[in-house]
Amino acid sequence: MKIAIVTDAWFPQTNGVVKTLSTTAEQLRGFGHDVCVIEPGQFRTFPCPTYPEIRLAWFPYRLIDRLLREFAPDAVHIATEGTLGAAARRWCRKQHMPFTTSYHTQFPEYIRARAPIPLAISYAHLRGFHGGARRTMVATPALQRQLEARGFRNLVRWTRGVDVDLFRPRPKEYLSLPRPIAVYVGRVAVEKNIEAFLRMEWKGSKLIVGDGPARKTLQEKYPNATFVGFKYGEELASHVAASDVFVFPSRTDTFGLVLLEAMACGVPVAAYPVTGPIDVVLQGETGVLDDDLAIAAVEALTLDPQECRDYALAHTWEAATQQFLTNLAPRPALESVVAATKPLSQNAQPAQR
């Protein structure tokens, strides 16, 4: 089957959306499908306000029209609500082509953190955007319930996976910081609520792996924390595995791939009991959820690393991609093809960072 994935989030961005989409595309190709990813690098772009590293396409409809006509997809998945997503949605509606969408980011909360725009207005816009889709894919039960309460319909589940070969237990000696080491991995931005982590009482070291618009300010304000910037592949996995607890201070993430990556390294998680962690973390087994982040981090130190690893081993990208494939809305004549699709290899390996 020919599958088009349209996304405003793509390399060189480093985030969970890009990781999810790139790995899913690779897995789909491993299943034998033809995948076309339409992304900002193919267009003239401008920096997204307040997110300059995110590039949005200028007036992309004409090129979207040409790319989709040339590829002639059997199914279209619109992954983001940016300018490319809007153009692809318009194209599908004009062509009477069924399409699916996915809800990766709680943009209303992100926008509210920067500007006094009521959540109701932002959610109304997103509800309209996703309303034309045959199905909208969400990562967790909690997110599904939250969106249903705001009037979203046709929601289906699309979970996530982890590369357990890359993210695995490794020597703790890799890091020489005073222990215990609490680590955060991700974008350094206001919506990630990192300052809650940096403010919490902690007898040991705080390590921040990542970068973003708030790094300079936070690094100056919290000189005792260690900021190392973005890390990738083996270096990233080594930093995570050498830590003692993974602290996830975000209250707005829809899943948090880094949670599974930490568990795969045998590192327990400390987080708030909110959407994302509440469906990913097994309370008292792979992590601790508490409204007091410091209490959660201290208690997480007592958990068994092997239980974290065992939990992560059950979450494969292959299974997540099969779920994505089942959720697609192909042309009616191809629905039986999707239902019968099986991976070419039962040992297909997910992409590494």
C-alpha positions as CSV (number, residue, x, y, z in Angstrom):
1,M,0.0,0.0,0.0
2,K,1.1,3.6,-0.7
3,I,1.0,5.6,2.5
4,A,1.5,9.4,2.6
5,I,2.5,10.9,6.0
6,V,2.3,14.7,6.1
7,T,4.0,16.4,9.0
8,D,5.2,19.9,10.1
9,A,7.6,18.3,12.5
10,W,10.6,16.6,11.0
11,F,14.4,16.5,11.2
12,P,16.5,18.3,12.2
13,Q,14.1,18.8,15.1
14,T,14.7,16.5,18.1
15,N,11.5,15.5,19.8
16,G,9.1,12.7,20.4
17,V,6.9,13.5,17.4
18,V,9.8,13.3,14.9
19,K,11.1,10.1,16.6
20,T,7.6,8.5,16.4
21,L,7.0,9.4,12.8
22,S,10.4,8.5,11.4
23,T,10.4,5.1,13.2
24,T,6.9,4.4,12.1
25,A,7.8,5.2,8.4
26,E,10.8,2.9,8.7
27,Q,8.7,0.1,10.2
28,L,6.0,0.5,7.5
29,R,8.7,0.1,4.8
30,G,9.8,-3.0,6.6
31,F,6.3,-4.3,6.4
32,G,6.5,-3.9,2.6
33,H,4.6,-0.6,2.2
34,D,5.6,2.4,0.1
35,V,5.8,5.5,2.3
36,C,6.1,9.1,1.3
37,V,6.8,11.6,4.0
38,I,6.0,15.2,3.1
39,E,7.8,17.5,5.5
40,P,9.1,21.1,5.8
41,G,12.4,20.5,4.2
42,Q,10.7,20.2,0.8
43,F,9.2,23.8,1.1
44,R,10.1,27.4,1.6
45,T,9.7,28.0,5.3
46,F,9.6,30.6,8.0
47,P,10.3,30.3,11.7
48,C,7.4,29.5,14.0
49,P,6.7,32.4,16.4
50,T,8.3,31.6,19.8
51,Y,9.7,28.3,18.3
52,P,12.3,29.5,15.8
53,E,13.8,26.0,15.4
54,I,10.4,24.8,14.1
55,R,10.0,25.8,10.4
56,L,6.6,26.3,8.9
57,A,5.9,26.1,5.1
58,W,4.9,29.2,3.2
59,F,1.7,28.7,1.2
60,P,2.4,25.0,0.6
61,Y,-0.9,23.9,-1.1
62,R,0.4,23.9,-4.8
63,L,3.4,21.8,-4.0
64,I,1.3,19.5,-1.6
65,D,-1.1,19.1,-4.5
66,R,1.7,18.1,-6.9
67,L,3.4,15.8,-4.5
68,L,0.3,13.9,-3.5
69,R,-1.0,13.6,-7.1
70,E,2.4,12.2,-8.2
71,F,2.6,9.7,-5.3
72,A,-1.1,8.8,-5.7
73,P,-1.5,7.5,-2.1
74,D,-3.9,4.8,-1.0
75,A,-4.0,6.3,2.5
76,V,-3.1,9.8,3.9
77,H,-2.1,10.4,7.5
78,I,-1.9,14.0,8.6
79,A,0.3,14.1,11.7
80,T,0.4,17.7,12.7
81,E,-1.9,20.8,12.7
82,G,0.6,23.2,11.1
83,T,0.6,24.8,7.6
84,L,1.4,21.4,5.9
85,G,-1.2,19.6,7.9
86,A,-3.8,22.2,6.9
87,A,-2.9,22.1,3.3
88,A,-3.0,18.3,3.2
89,R,-6.4,18.3,4.9
90,R,-7.7,20.8,2.3
91,W,-6.4,18.5,-0.5
92,C,-8.0,15.4,0.9
93,R,-11.4,17.1,1.3
94,K,-11.2,18.4,-2.3
95,Q,-10.3,15.0,-3.6
96,H,-12.9,13.2,-1.4
97,M,-9.9,11.2,0.0
98,P,-10.4,9.8,3.5
99,F,-7.6,10.6,5.9
100,T,-6.5,10.1,9.4
101,T,-4.9,12.5,11.9
102,S,-3.0,12.2,15.1
103,Y,-2.9,14.3,18.3
104,H,0.7,14.5,19.4
105,T,0.9,17.8,21.3
106,Q,-1.3,19.7,23.7
107,F,-0.9,23.0,21.8
108,P,-3.7,24.8,23.7
109,E,-1.7,24.4,26.9
110,Y,1.6,25.3,25.1
111,I,0.1,28.5,23.7
112,R,-1.5,29.4,27.0
113,A,1.9,29.2,28.7
114,R,3.1,32.0,26.4
115,A,0.0,34.1,25.7
116,P,-3.4,34.8,27.4
117,I,-5.4,32.8,24.8
118,P,-8.4,30.9,26.4
119,L,-8.1,27.2,26.1
120,A,-11.6,27.0,24.7
121,I,-10.6,28.9,21.6
122,S,-7.6,26.8,20.9
123,Y,-9.5,23.6,21.5
124,A,-12.3,24.7,19.2
125,H,-9.8,25.2,16.4
126,L,-8.2,21.8,16.9
127,R,-11.6,20.1,17.2
128,G,-12.5,21.5,13.8
129,F,-9.2,20.5,12.3
130,H,-9.5,16.8,13.5
131,G,-13.2,16.7,13.0
132,G,-12.9,15.9,9.2
133,A,-10.7,12.9,9.8
134,R,-12.0,9.3,9.6
135,R,-10.0,8.6,12.8
136,T,-7.8,10.7,15.1
137,M,-5.0,8.6,16.8
138,V,-4.1,9.3,20.4
139,A,-1.4,7.7,22.5
140,T,-3.0,7.0,25.8
141,P,-6.4,6.3,27.5
142,A,-6.1,9.4,29.6
143,L,-5.6,11.7,26.6
144,Q,-8.5,10.0,24.8
145,R,-10.8,10.7,27.8
146,Q,-9.6,14.3,28.0
147,L,-10.2,15.0,24.3
148,E,-13.6,13.3,24.4
149,A,-14.6,15.6,27.2
150,R,-13.8,18.5,24.9
151,G,-16.0,17.2,22.1
152,F,-13.4,15.3,20.0
153,R,-14.9,12.2,18.2
154,N,-13.6,9.2,16.3
155,L,-10.6,8.7,18.6
156,V,-8.6,5.5,18.4
157,R,-5.4,4.4,20.2
158,W,-1.9,4.5,18.8
159,T,0.7,3.6,21.4
160,R,4.5,4.0,21.2
161,G,7.5,1.7,21.3
162,V,11.1,1.8,22.4
163,D,14.4,0.5,20.9
164,V,15.5,-1.8,23.7
165,D,18.8,-2.7,22.0
166,L,19.9,1.0,22.1
167,F,18.3,1.8,25.4
168,R,19.6,-0.8,27.8
169,P,21.3,-1.0,31.2
170,R,24.8,0.3,31.0
171,P,27.7,1.0,33.4
172,K,26.9,3.7,36.0
173,E,30.5,4.9,35.9
174,Y,29.9,6.7,32.6
175,L,28.9,9.7,34.7
176,S,31.2,11.0,37.5
177,L,28.7,13.4,39.1
178,P,27.8,13.1,42.8
179,R,25.1,10.6,43.3
180,P,22.2,10.1,43.2
181,I,21.9,11.6,39.7
182,A,18.5,12.8,38.7
183,V,18.2,13.3,34.9
184,Y,15.8,15.2,32.6
185,V,15.9,14.6,28.8
186,G,14.1,16.7,26.4
187,R,13.4,20.2,25.1
188,V,14.4,23.0,27.5
189,A,11.3,25.2,27.2
190,V,8.7,26.8,29.5
191,E,6.0,24.3,28.6
192,K,8.1,21.4,29.8
193,N,8.0,22.8,33.4
194,I,11.7,22.1,33.9
195,E,12.0,24.6,36.6
196,A,9.9,22.4,38.9
197,F,12.7,19.8,38.6
198,L,15.5,22.4,39.1
199,R,13.8,23.9,42.2
200,M,13.1,20.6,43.9
201,E,15.2,19.6,46.9
202,W,17.8,17.0,46.0
203,K,20.9,15.6,47.7
204,G,22.9,14.7,44.6
205,S,23.2,16.0,41.0
206,K,20.7,17.3,38.5
207,L,21.5,16.6,34.9
208,I,19.7,18.2,31.9
209,V,20.1,16.6,28.5
210,G,18.6,18.7,25.9
211,D,18.4,22.3,24.6
212,G,15.9,25.0,23.8
213,P,14.9,28.6,24.2
214,A,14.9,28.5,28.0
215,R,18.4,26.9,28.5
216,K,20.4,30.1,28.8
217,T,18.1,31.6,31.4
218,L,17.8,28.4,33.4
219,Q,21.5,27.6,33.3
220,E,22.3,31.1,34.7
221,K,19.5,30.8,37.4
222,Y,20.5,27.2,38.5
223,P,24.3,27.1,38.3
224,N,24.5,23.9,40.3
225,A,22.7,21.9,37.7
226,T,24.6,20.3,34.8
227,F,23.4,21.2,31.3
228,V,25.0,19.1,28.5
229,G,22.8,19.9,25.5
230,F,21.3,17.4,23.1
231,K,22.8,13.9,23.0
232,Y,22.1,11.2,20.4
233,G,22.3,7.5,19.9
234,E,24.8,5.7,22.2
235,E,25.8,8.9,24.0
236,L,22.2,9.7,24.9
237,A,21.5,6.1,26.1
238,S,24.7,6.1,28.1
239,H,23.7,9.4,29.9
240,V,20.3,8.0,30.7
241,A,21.5,4.6,31.8
242,A,24.2,6.1,34.1
243,S,21.6,8.1,36.0
244,D,19.7,6.9,39.1
245,V,16.3,8.4,38.5
246,F,14.6,9.9,35.5
247,V,12.6,13.0,36.4
248,F,9.8,14.1,34.0
249,P,8.3,17.4,35.2
250,S,6.0,18.1,32.2
251,R,2.3,18.4,32.9
252,T,1.4,18.8,29.2
253,D,3.0,15.9,27.3
254,T,0.6,13.4,25.6
255,F,2.9,10.4,26.1
256,G,6.6,10.9,26.7
257,L,8.8,8.5,24.7
258,V,11.6,9.3,27.0
259,L,9.8,7.5,29.8
260,L,10.0,4.2,28.0
261,E,13.6,4.9,27.1
262,A,14.5,5.5,30.7
263,M,12.7,2.3,31.8
264,A,14.5,0.3,29.1
265,C,17.8,1.5,30.6
266,G,16.6,0.2,34.0
267,V,16.1,3.7,35.4
268,P,12.9,4.4,37.3
269,V,10.8,7.4,36.6
270,A,9.5,10.3,38.9
271,A,6.7,12.4,37.5
272,Y,3.4,14.1,38.2
273,P,0.2,12.0,38.0
274,V,-1.0,13.6,34.8
275,T,-1.8,12.7,31.2
276,G,1.2,10.8,29.7
277,P,2.9,9.4,32.8
278,I,-0.3,8.2,34.4
279,D,-0.7,5.7,31.5
280,V,3.0,4.9,30.9
281,V,4.4,4.5,34.4
282,L,3.4,1.5,36.6
283,Q,3.0,3.2,40.0
284,G,5.4,1.8,42.6
285,E,6.9,-0.6,40.0
286,T,8.6,1.3,37.2
287,G,8.2,4.8,38.7
288,V,6.5,7.0,41.3
289,L,3.9,9.6,40.5
290,D,3.3,12.3,43.0
291,D,2.2,15.9,43.1
292,D,5.5,16.5,45.0
293,L,8.2,15.8,42.5
294,A,10.9,15.6,45.1
295,I,9.0,12.9,47.0
296,A,8.5,11.0,43.8
297,A,12.2,11.1,42.9
298,V,13.3,9.9,46.3
299,E,10.9,7.0,46.4
300,A,11.7,6.0,42.8
301,L,15.3,5.4,43.9
302,T,14.1,2.3,45.8
303,L,12.5,0.6,42.8
304,D,13.9,-2.5,41.1
305,P,15.7,-1.6,37.8
306,Q,14.9,-5.0,36.3
307,E,11.1,-4.4,36.6
308,C,11.6,-1.2,34.6
309,R,13.5,-3.1,32.0
310,D,11.0,-5.9,31.8
311,Y,8.1,-3.4,31.3
312,A,9.9,-1.7,28.5
313,L,10.6,-5.0,26.7
314,A,6.9,-5.4,26.2
315,H,6.6,-2.2,24.2
316,T,7.9,-2.7,20.6
317,W,7.8,-0.3,17.7
318,E,6.6,-3.2,15.5
319,A,3.4,-3.6,17.6
320,A,2.9,0.2,17.6
321,T,3.2,0.4,13.9
322,Q,0.8,-2.5,13.3
323,Q,-1.7,-0.5,15.4
324,F,-1.1,2.6,13.3
325,L,-1.6,0.6,10.1
326,T,-4.9,-0.9,11.4
327,N,-6.1,2.7,12.2
328,L,-5.5,4.1,8.7
329,A,-8.4,5.0,6.4
330,P,-7.4,3.7,3.0
331,R,-9.5,3.9,-0.1
332,P,-12.4,1.3,0.4
333,A,-11.0,-1.2,-2.0
334,L,-7.8,-1.5,0.0
335,E,-9.3,-2.0,3.5
336,S,-8.9,-5.8,3.3
337,V,-5.3,-5.4,2.3
338,V,-4.6,-3.4,5.4
339,A,-6.3,-5.9,7.6
340,A,-4.2,-8.7,6.2
341,T,-0.9,-6.9,6.4
342,K,1.8,-8.7,8.4
343,P,5.4,-7.7,9.0
344,L,7.9,-9.1,6.6
345,S,10.2,-10.0,9.5
346,Q,9.1,-10.8,13.0
347,N,12.5,-9.5,14.1
348,A,12.3,-6.1,12.4
349,Q,14.4,-3.6,14.4
350,P,13.2,-0.1,15.2
351,A,15.2,2.9,14.1
352,Q,17.8,4.4,16.4
353,R,18.3,8.0,17.1
